[in-house]
Amino acid sequence: MQRIIFHVDVNSAFLSWEAAKRVREGEQDIRLIPAAIGGDRDKRTGVILAKSIPAKKYGVTTGEPVAMALRKCPDLFLAKPDFRLYERNSRAFMDICRKYAPAVEKYSIDECFLDMTGTEKLYGDPVELARRIKDEIRDTLGFTVNIGVANNKLLAKMASDFEKPDKVHTLFDGEIREKLWPLRVGELFTVGTATAKKLEQAGITTIGALAKASLLSIQALLGQKMGRQVWEYANGRDESSVLTEAEEAKGYSISTTTEEDVVTAEQAYKILLALADSVAARMRSEGAKAYGVSVTIRGNDFKNRSHQKKLTEPTDITNEIYKLCRSLFDELWDKHTPLRLLGIGLLNVTKEEYAQQCMFCDEGKDRARKLDRAVDDIRGRFGADTIMRGSVMGSGAKVGKKYKAHMENKREG
């Protein structure tokens, strides 16, 4: 039986969710004007998390400083991020997807994969079903999605990136030559800027040219594993399954995707430290501690792998969380598979006063807590990037822009 996979992707999620809320409240639809999410207009600080199509026409880009965006578009409407709103909308559109799909894999807050294989007898034509799901999300929740329909996850994801917004696109095996191969090689999933540059310098400028090149020549250029991966993807091949994952226990989480493969433990450790530093600070700011820690990794095969550890007493100490994450990572990673995502979860959190106040608390933990509080205080007054922990400095480790902007905007609010 031929597989049928959907990839559902919210169009400009953060801005769309804010716009839908405002429309419900009788306010202007900010999707129709130059608008963006992120930062503080009066202070001209923070970064742009999402922008409307009219704002894009002024050259406003995601990730740029608010001050720069306002120079490009002085009348830009700015709304502060609302992460609780985003989480509610994420759950809502995925709940609609779960009504129809036997298996749903949450890929990020604003996208998911649906395995619709074998549902034709129940729902009929898959493309018509995709339109039905798309329209139900729009008409029920007030925002739009794109849905890619294909025979595997890779092609479904590529298809959902075609013309936006509010569209259904197909990229079946028989459409690869027509729809996939003419695209620039840098548009292929997992091909980052540096990899695209290498390929272009070798005369491979389109996905079709990559697909037609010999596997050995691509491996000589990019390495054995990466070379095979992108060559297989250029030919539309992907056997990864849609995996239904249990919802994470209530807590805090953060993850980051990387433009280039993480191939050494040292690279991963530096990213884990940056992630632990940010998520622990967020948890402390809300007066919480965690009874568990999890680490998630994802390779170029789309597959998430995770381990977690329960604690006998809760912690909010950055260095303690980081050391636990290193240990979990060492258990998880095979030291060979290139990584594209690393994530940390702080699980089973409590906001109860840990009142025993630990008569037997060791001095090392007490010093670590005081250090964390001092760092949090300085960052709260002067900005998230004022202090960086030593192992992160100069490492190139990047915490996701959206998460850092959340912390920065919270400080400014």
N, C-alpha and C positions, 0 to 999 in steps of 0.2 A: 504493500500500500504506500502510495506517495505521500510524503508528509506535507501538511499545510500549517505554516507558522505565521502568526501575526506579530508585528512590532508596533505597539501603540506609544506615541510620543506626544506629549502636550506641547502645543505651540507657544513658545515664549512663556514658559510656565509661571514664573513669579509675577510677571506683569499681567498675564491673563487672569490669574487668580485674584489679584488685587482689583483688576478692572471688573470682573464678574461681581465681586462683593460690592463695589461702588454702584454698579448698575442696579443691583437688587435694592440698594438704599436710595435710589432715585437720583444718583449723581451722574456726572458725565462719564462716558466710556473712554477711558484714557488710552485704549488701543487705537483710537481714531485721531489722536493728537500726538505731537512730539512729547513723549513721556518716558520715564525710566524708573527703575527701582534701585534704591541704594543711596546712602550718604545723607548729608545735610545741606540744603540749598543755601541757607543763611551763612553757615560757616564755610561752605564750599569745600567740605572734607568728605572722606569716604570714597568708595568706588562704585561703578555702575554694575549691577548684577543682571539686569535685563532691560531691554529697550523695546519700544514700539516700532512698527515699520516706518511711520513718519519720522521718528527720531533717527532711525538708521539712514534715512535719506540725507540727513545733515552730517553724516559721518560719525555719529555716536557709536561707540563700540563697547561690548561687554568687557569688564575688567579695567577700563580706563578710569583715572581719577575724575571725581565729580567736577573739579575746577576746569579740567580740560574739556569735558562734555559741555559745560556751560559756555565756554568760549566758542565752541562750534555752534551751539544752539542756545542763545540767551533766554529764550522763552520756554526752555525745557521744563516740563512738569516733573517734579520728583516726589516719590512716595517712599517712606521708610519700609524696610523689609518686615514682614510679619510671619515668622516661621511657624507659629501655631496654625495660622490660616493655611499655609502651604501643606502642613501635615494633614489637616482635615480634608483638603481638596485631593491630595494624593490618595488617601484612603477611599474617598468617595468614587473617584473614577476607576480605581482598581476593583472596588466592589462591583461596579457595573460589569467590568470585564469578567469577573468570577462568575457572574450569572450565566455566561455563555460558554466559558472555556473549561475543559476538564483539568487543565494545568495552567497556572499563571506564575510566571517568575518575575518578581520585582527586580528590575535592573538598576533603577535609581529612583529618586523621589518623583520624577516626572515621566518615567518610561517603564514599560514592562513587555514581556514576551508571552504570547498565548499559543499553546499547542492545540490546534483545531483539527488535527488529523482524525479522520473517521467520523466527523460530525456532519458531513454533507447530507446524509439521510435524514438527519434531524432538522438541519437549518437550510439545506439547499446550497446554492452557489456561494462559495466562500467570499467572493468579492462583494456580493450583495449583503452578506452578513457583516462584513467589515464596515460597509456604509451604514448599516443599521446601528452598529455599536457606536460608530463615530457620531451619528446624528443623535442617539440617545444621550451620550455624554454632553453634547452641545445643548440640546433642548432641556435636559434635566439640570445640569450644573452651570450652564452659562459660559463655558469656555470650549475652545476647539482643540482637536487632536489631529495628527496625521497617523494613518495606519498603513504600514507596509505589509503586503501579502506575498509570501514566497514559499519555496520548498525547504528552506532552512533558515536559521536565525541570522546568519550573516546577510543573506540577500534581503530578508525582511527588514533588517535595520537599515541597509543601504536604501531600500525603496522608500522607507518613511522619511528619508532626508530629501527626496525629490521635491518638486514644487510645493510650497506652503502658502497659506494655512488651510485647514479643514479639508484635507484631500485623502483619498485612498489611492495608492499606487501598487502595481504588481511588479515583481521581478522574478518570474518563474525561470526555470532552467533554460527554456527555449527563448528567453528574452535577453540573455546575458550579452550576446554580441551587440544587440541593438541599443540596450539601455545602460549597461555597465561599462563595457569596454571603451566607449568614447570619452569617459570621464578622466580628468587629470589624475595622475597616479597618487597625488597627495590626498585625494578624496576617499581612497580605499581605507576601510576600517583597520586600525592598528598602524597605519603608515604615518608616522610623525614627521615633523619638519625636517629633521636631520636625515631620516631614511629617504624621504622624498627627494632631498637634495642629492644624495648619493645616486639614486636611480636616474634622476634627470641628467646628472653629469655623465652618466653612462649611456645617455641617449634614450632612456626609457621614460617617456613623458606621459603616457596614458596607461590606464589599467589594462587595455587590450595589448599594448606592447609588452607589458609585464607578463601577461598570461601566455603570450606567444614565445617569450624568451625561454631558453633551456633552463631547467631547474638547476643544473650544475653551475651555470653562469651566475644565477641569482644568489646561490649559496656562496659562491666565491666572493661576491660583492658584499653580502649582508651577514654571512655566517650560516652554519648548517640549519639551526632551528628556525631562526627568524626568516631566513631565505625560503625555506619550505613553507612556512606559515603564510607569508604574503603571496607567494606563487600559487598556493592552493586557493587562497581567498580571491585572487585575481581571476581564477578559473571557476569561481562560484562554489567552491567545495567547503562544506562545514558539516560535521556530523554531531556537533554538540547538542545535548538534550535540553528541553525546557524543564527546569527543576523547580518544583514547588518547595519553598523554604518556609519553615516555621517562623512565625513572627518573633522578633527578638524580645526578650523580657524587658519590662519597663526600665529605661535607663537613658544613657547618653551615648551617642556614637558619632564617629567622624571617619571619613575615608578620603583618599585622594587618588586620582588616576594620574599616570605619568605619561609625558609625551614620548619618552624613550624607555626601553626595557630596563628594569632593575635586574641586574645579573650578579651582584655580589651581596653578601650578608652586610658588609659595611654600609653600602648604599641604603639597604633596607633599614638598618638600625637608625640611621640619621633621620629617615622619614618617620619611623616609629616614634622617635624622640619628639619630633615636631608635632606629631599628632597627639601624643600623650600630653605634651605641654599645653596644647590648646583645649583638649576635651576635659582635662582635669581642672583647668582654670574655670571653664564654664560651669562644671559641676560645683566647684567651691563657691562660685558667685551666687549659687542658688541654695547654699547651705546643705549640700547633700554629700553622702559618702556611698561607696559601692561595695557590695559583698561579692562581686564577681567581675572578671575581666575576660574579654574575648578578643581574638585577632582573626582577621579575615584577609585572605590573599586571593588574587585572580590573575591567571596567566592569559596568554593570547588565545586560549581555547574557550574563553567565556566562562569557565567553570570556577565557582567560588569554593574555597576550602576554608574551614574555620575550626579553631579550637578555643575552649574556654576553661577557666579555672575558678572554682568557688573559694572564697576566703572565710576564715573562721571569725575574723573581725573586719569591719568595713574600713576602707582607706580612701583618702583624698589626696595622698602625697604623690606628686608628679613622678619623682624618681622611683618610688616603689611600684607605681603602675607601669612605668617604662621597663623596669627590670622583669616584671611578670610578662610583659608583651614580648620582650626579647626571647624569653624562655619558650613561650608558646610558638613564636615564629620559628625558632630552631627546630621544634618538634614537627611543624607543619611543612616547611619548605624542603624540597628534595635537592636543593643546591644546583639544580640544572635548569629547571623551567623558568624562562624569562617572565618577570612579573609586570603587570600593568596597573594593578590596584592594590593598595594596602589600606586596611581599616582597623579601627579599635572600637570596642564597645565596653562601656562601664555598666554592669548589669545589677539587677536587684538592689536598686538604690534605696537609701533611707534618709529621711530628713529629721529623724528623731535625734535628740541630743544624745551623743554617745556618752551618757552621763557618768558611767563609772570613772570617766576622766582618767581612767587608767592609772591607778596608783602605781602600777608597775611599768608604766610606759618607759621605754628606754630613751636615753638622752639623744641618741641619733635621730629618732623619729621626731622628737620635739624640735630639734634644730631644723630638720627638713621642713616641718610645718611652718616654722617661723620664716624660713627662707621663701617658701611658696607664698605666704601672706605678704611679705615685703615686695616680691616680684609682682604679685597681683595688684598691690596698691600703686606701684609706680606705673604699671601699664594702664591702670584705670584712670590715672591722672594725665598721662602723657602719650598714650597710644600703645597698640598691641605690639608694635615693632621696636619699642624703646629698648627692651632688653631681650637678647636671644641667648639661650643656653649654649655653652661653649661648643658642644659637639655638633650643633646645628649650623653655627656660623660658617659661611663659606662652603656649605655642603651642597647647595643647590636643592636641598629638600624643600618642597613647597606644600604648605597646607592649602587645601582648596580655597580659591578666592571667595567663594560664597560664604564659607565658614568664617574666614578672617574678617570679611566685611560685616558679618553678623556681630562679631565681638566688637569691632570698631564702632559700628552704629549704635550698639548698646551703650558703649562708653559715652558717645556724644549725646544720647537721649537722656 
